[in-house]
């Protein structure tokens, strides 16, 4: 994806202190607190490493999110992401013998036509999970480890989060001094914060559309 690659390139460039002093001054002044992020603590959605694929992805669909942090016996091990599941299933499908692929295709066509878009998305997701379930290595725990849990604290700032995103971390968990998860910094929340505060750095001649993924 060209836009995504440009986003990552933009984030990497912005991490060079000498190029964007005004922007860095803005970002380092924005602490990762609930007030700044404008995300209530109770809205953080999590899933268990021992949960079933279908139930876990239903949680994501039900809350209209693409990923959620995964806990394993009280420890955070990573993020479960819809895009990783779809990508892995596509890879798995492409490398299967033709008879098995036809069997999967037939399974995907079975069932009645959904009544609405939401129902359609739920059924399509269920079919993808059904295919993934045929491969025992595809579990919530396995997929979560593809997206490491790299936390920051409320005392860290937006610049710290952007530096991690420049290293391909899609979402940054925020934990308190006791290690309790209190918030999530997403790429969209970073974009919103910058959009709300960019007047302070209006003299910058950079195209901020490519700071993070859309």
Helices and strands as residue ranges (DSSP letters): H 2-14, H 21-28, H 34-37, G 41-43, E 46-48, H 53-62, E 67-72, E 75-81, H 82-94, H 98-109, H 117-133, H 140-144, H 158-165, E 171-175, E 181-186, H 187-197, G 198-201, G 208-210
